[in-house]
Amino acid sequence: MLLSAEEIEEQLKKLNMIIPVRYYDAIGSTNSAAKLVHDETDKHYLVVAGRQTQGRGRNGRSFQSEFGGGYFSFTFSLGAEDVTTQLCGSVMLAALAVRSVMEEYGVDCSIKWPNDVLCGGRKLCGILSEVVYDRDFPDYMVIGIGINVNNPLTGIEDIATSTLIETGRKLPVAEVVARIVRRFFEMLSDKDFEVMTEYRKCCATLGKNVRVTSPDEEFYGVAEDLNEKGMLVVRTQSGQRRVVSCGDVSIRDVLS
């Protein structure tokens, strides 16, 4: 059964949250749509799609987005802090919000730095955070979340999972979306919430052997920590400490 803006807004109201919703049965990318809606209205919207035809992950990767999953993006104003710190922090906060809500549904998750929520080592959710600029000045943030709920995972079952697979039951997608959005803004507004501390507790990457791949190089090491901006600190095989802000980080059983 397809979703509707009214159904999502009703779920948000149950959580004492009011935010305008745009819903599309199918759309290219909810992040792209959220930016268009914001630029047209100058208001912050929650954009939700039944499916995405051009779902995106980090580094331009595609994200399988069939009916039955939760695909949504929302915008919010930037603060006065460093933009890079806010970008990393927003991804961490979104991942923590997803993990928190999933625990309430009985799904135990961990987080693979920086933006994947895993269950049993398989990907349950991906997150894409973007800063939108106005005349070279950072204007607002877009958070895009794609979570596998009741959708099929044809051909990728070995690397991906869903709440249906993990719990054996279908969950109401509108409720899942609303609860994650609500939890994100609860955490964002809680000045005492220690994002980095909580993220470290459930980051599956820390302490693991990793391979870091970028367009320019590839190296191996151990993921030791996160710096103050949320970037990954890797101790290479030669003993050098490298700060990783972008590129692909994969967890390895042994160092190569």
C-alpha positions as CSV (number, residue, x, y, z in Angstrom):
1,M,0.0,0.0,0.0
2,L,1.3,3.4,-1.0
3,L,1.9,6.2,1.5
4,S,0.4,9.6,1.6
5,A,1.4,13.0,2.9
6,E,-1.6,13.0,5.2
7,E,-0.7,9.6,6.7
8,I,2.9,10.8,7.4
9,E,1.7,14.1,8.9
10,E,-0.7,12.2,11.1
11,Q,2.1,10.1,12.5
12,L,4.1,13.2,13.1
13,K,1.2,14.8,15.0
14,K,1.0,11.8,17.2
15,L,4.6,12.6,18.2
16,N,3.8,16.3,18.7
17,M,5.7,17.4,15.7
18,I,4.4,19.6,12.9
19,I,6.3,19.8,9.6
20,P,5.0,20.2,6.1
21,V,5.3,17.0,4.0
22,R,5.6,16.5,0.3
23,Y,5.0,12.9,-0.8
24,Y,5.7,11.3,-4.2
25,D,4.9,7.8,-5.3
26,A,8.1,7.8,-7.3
27,I,10.8,10.4,-7.7
28,G,14.4,10.6,-8.8
29,S,16.0,11.5,-5.4
30,T,14.4,12.8,-2.2
31,N,17.5,14.9,-1.5
32,S,17.2,16.7,-4.9
33,A,13.4,17.1,-4.4
34,A,13.9,18.5,-0.9
35,K,16.3,21.1,-2.2
36,L,13.9,22.1,-5.0
37,V,11.0,22.4,-2.6
38,H,13.0,24.5,-0.1
39,D,14.3,26.8,-2.9
40,E,10.8,27.3,-4.2
41,T,9.1,27.9,-0.8
42,D,11.9,29.1,1.5
43,K,10.5,26.6,4.0
44,H,11.8,23.4,5.6
45,Y,9.9,20.4,4.3
46,L,10.0,16.6,4.8
47,V,10.0,15.0,1.4
48,V,9.1,11.3,1.2
49,A,9.0,8.9,-1.7
50,G,7.4,5.5,-2.2
51,R,10.4,4.7,-4.4
52,Q,13.4,6.5,-5.8
53,T,14.5,6.0,-9.4
54,Q,17.9,7.7,-8.8
55,G,18.6,7.0,-5.2
56,R,22.1,8.2,-4.2
57,G,24.7,7.3,-1.7
58,R,28.1,8.7,-0.9
59,N,30.5,9.2,-3.8
60,G,27.7,9.1,-6.4
61,R,26.8,5.4,-5.7
62,S,23.2,4.3,-6.5
63,F,20.9,3.1,-3.7
64,Q,18.3,0.5,-4.5
65,S,15.0,2.1,-3.5
66,E,11.9,0.0,-4.2
67,F,8.4,0.3,-2.8
68,G,8.1,-0.8,0.8
69,G,11.1,1.1,2.1
70,G,11.4,4.4,3.8
71,Y,13.0,7.1,1.6
72,F,12.9,10.6,2.9
73,S,14.9,13.9,3.2
74,F,14.4,17.0,5.3
75,T,16.1,20.4,5.5
76,F,17.1,22.5,8.4
77,S,19.1,25.7,9.0
78,L,22.7,25.7,9.7
79,G,24.1,26.9,13.0
80,A,27.1,29.1,13.5
81,E,29.6,26.2,13.9
82,D,32.1,25.1,11.3
83,V,30.3,23.7,8.3
84,T,32.5,20.5,8.1
85,T,31.8,19.8,11.7
86,Q,28.0,20.2,11.1
87,L,28.1,18.0,8.0
88,C,29.8,15.2,9.9
89,G,27.7,15.7,13.0
90,S,24.4,15.6,11.1
91,V,25.3,12.2,9.5
92,M,26.2,10.9,13.0
93,L,23.1,12.2,14.5
94,A,20.9,10.8,11.8
95,A,22.6,7.4,12.2
96,L,22.0,7.5,15.9
97,A,18.4,8.4,15.4
98,V,17.9,5.5,13.1
99,R,19.6,3.1,15.5
100,S,17.6,4.4,18.5
101,V,14.2,3.9,16.7
102,M,15.2,0.5,15.4
103,E,16.0,-0.7,18.9
104,E,12.4,0.1,19.8
105,Y,11.3,-2.2,17.0
106,G,13.6,-4.9,18.3
107,V,16.3,-4.5,15.6
108,D,19.9,-4.4,17.0
109,C,22.1,-2.1,14.9
110,S,25.6,-0.8,14.7
111,I,27.0,2.1,12.6
112,K,29.7,1.8,10.0
113,W,31.6,5.1,9.7
114,P,30.3,7.5,8.5
115,N,26.8,6.8,7.2
116,D,25.7,3.2,7.1
117,V,23.5,1.6,9.7
118,L,24.2,-2.2,9.8
119,C,22.4,-5.2,11.2
120,G,24.4,-8.4,11.5
121,G,27.0,-6.8,9.2
122,R,24.5,-6.1,6.5
123,K,23.3,-2.7,5.4
124,L,19.9,-1.7,6.8
125,C,20.1,2.1,6.1
126,G,22.1,4.6,4.2
127,I,22.4,8.4,4.9
128,L,23.4,11.2,2.7
129,S,24.0,14.7,4.1
130,E,24.5,17.8,1.9
131,V,25.2,21.5,2.5
132,V,23.4,23.9,0.2
133,Y,25.2,27.1,-0.6
134,D,23.7,30.5,-1.6
135,R,26.2,32.8,-3.3
136,D,29.1,30.8,-1.9
137,F,27.8,31.0,1.6
138,P,26.4,27.9,3.4
139,D,22.7,28.2,3.6
140,Y,21.0,25.1,4.9
141,M,21.5,21.3,5.3
142,V,19.7,18.4,3.7
143,I,19.6,15.0,5.3
144,G,18.5,12.0,3.2
145,I,17.7,8.7,4.7
146,G,16.9,5.4,3.0
147,I,15.9,2.5,5.2
148,N,14.9,-1.0,4.1
149,V,11.6,-1.8,5.8
150,N,9.3,-4.0,3.8
151,N,10.9,-3.6,0.4
152,P,12.5,-6.5,-1.5
153,L,16.2,-6.7,-1.7
154,T,16.5,-8.7,-4.9
155,G,20.1,-9.7,-5.7
156,I,21.7,-7.9,-2.7
157,E,20.5,-10.1,0.2
158,D,24.1,-11.0,1.0
159,I,25.1,-7.3,1.7
160,A,21.7,-5.8,2.7
161,T,18.9,-6.5,5.1
162,S,15.5,-5.0,6.1
163,T,13.4,-4.8,9.2
164,L,11.1,-7.4,7.6
165,I,14.0,-9.8,7.4
166,E,15.2,-9.1,10.9
167,T,11.8,-9.1,12.7
168,G,9.7,-11.4,10.5
169,R,6.9,-8.8,10.4
170,K,5.9,-5.8,8.3
171,L,6.3,-2.4,9.9
172,P,4.2,0.7,9.1
173,V,6.6,2.8,7.0
174,A,4.9,6.1,7.8
175,E,5.4,5.5,11.5
176,V,9.0,4.5,11.0
177,V,9.7,7.6,9.0
178,A,8.0,9.9,11.5
179,R,9.7,8.4,14.5
180,I,13.2,8.7,12.9
181,V,12.6,12.4,12.0
182,R,11.2,13.1,15.5
183,R,14.2,11.4,17.2
184,F,16.7,13.3,15.0
185,F,15.3,16.7,16.0
186,E,15.0,15.6,19.7
187,M,18.7,14.8,19.7
188,L,19.6,18.0,17.7
189,S,17.8,20.2,20.2
190,D,19.2,18.5,23.3
191,K,22.3,20.5,24.2
192,D,23.4,17.9,26.7
193,F,23.3,15.1,24.1
194,E,26.9,13.9,23.5
195,V,26.8,13.0,19.8
196,M,30.5,11.9,19.6
197,T,30.3,9.9,22.8
198,E,27.2,8.0,21.7
199,Y,28.5,7.5,18.2
200,R,31.7,5.9,19.4
201,K,29.8,3.4,21.5
202,C,28.1,1.9,18.5
203,C,30.6,2.5,15.7
204,A,31.4,-0.9,14.2
205,T,34.5,0.6,12.4
206,L,36.5,1.7,15.5
207,G,39.2,-0.8,16.5
208,K,38.9,-2.7,13.2
209,N,41.4,-3.3,10.4
210,V,40.3,-1.1,7.5
211,R,41.1,-0.4,3.9
212,V,40.8,3.2,2.8
213,T,40.3,3.9,-0.9
214,S,40.2,7.3,-2.6
215,P,40.6,8.4,-6.2
216,D,44.3,9.0,-5.5
217,E,45.4,6.2,-3.2
218,E,44.6,3.1,-1.2
219,F,46.1,2.3,2.2
220,Y,45.5,-0.1,5.1
221,G,45.5,0.4,8.8
222,V,43.5,0.3,12.1
223,A,40.6,2.7,12.8
224,E,41.7,4.1,16.1
225,D,39.3,7.0,16.8
226,L,37.3,10.0,15.6
227,N,38.7,13.5,15.8
228,E,36.8,16.5,17.1
229,K,35.1,17.0,13.7
230,G,33.9,13.4,13.4
231,M,36.6,12.3,10.9
232,L,38.1,8.9,11.1
233,V,41.6,8.6,12.5
234,V,43.5,5.6,11.1
235,R,46.9,4.2,12.2
236,T,48.5,3.0,9.0
237,Q,50.7,-0.1,8.7
238,S,53.8,2.2,8.8
239,G,52.6,3.7,12.1
240,Q,51.4,7.0,10.6
241,R,48.2,8.5,11.9
242,R,46.0,9.6,9.0
243,V,42.7,11.6,9.3
244,V,40.1,10.3,6.8
245,S,37.5,12.8,5.7
246,C,36.3,11.2,2.5
247,G,36.8,8.1,0.4
248,D,35.7,4.5,1.0
249,V,36.4,2.7,4.3
250,S,35.9,-1.0,4.3
251,I,36.3,-3.3,7.3
252,R,38.9,-6.1,6.8
253,D,39.3,-9.3,8.7
254,V,43.1,-9.0,8.5
255,L,45.5,-6.4,7.3
256,S,46.7,-6.9,3.7
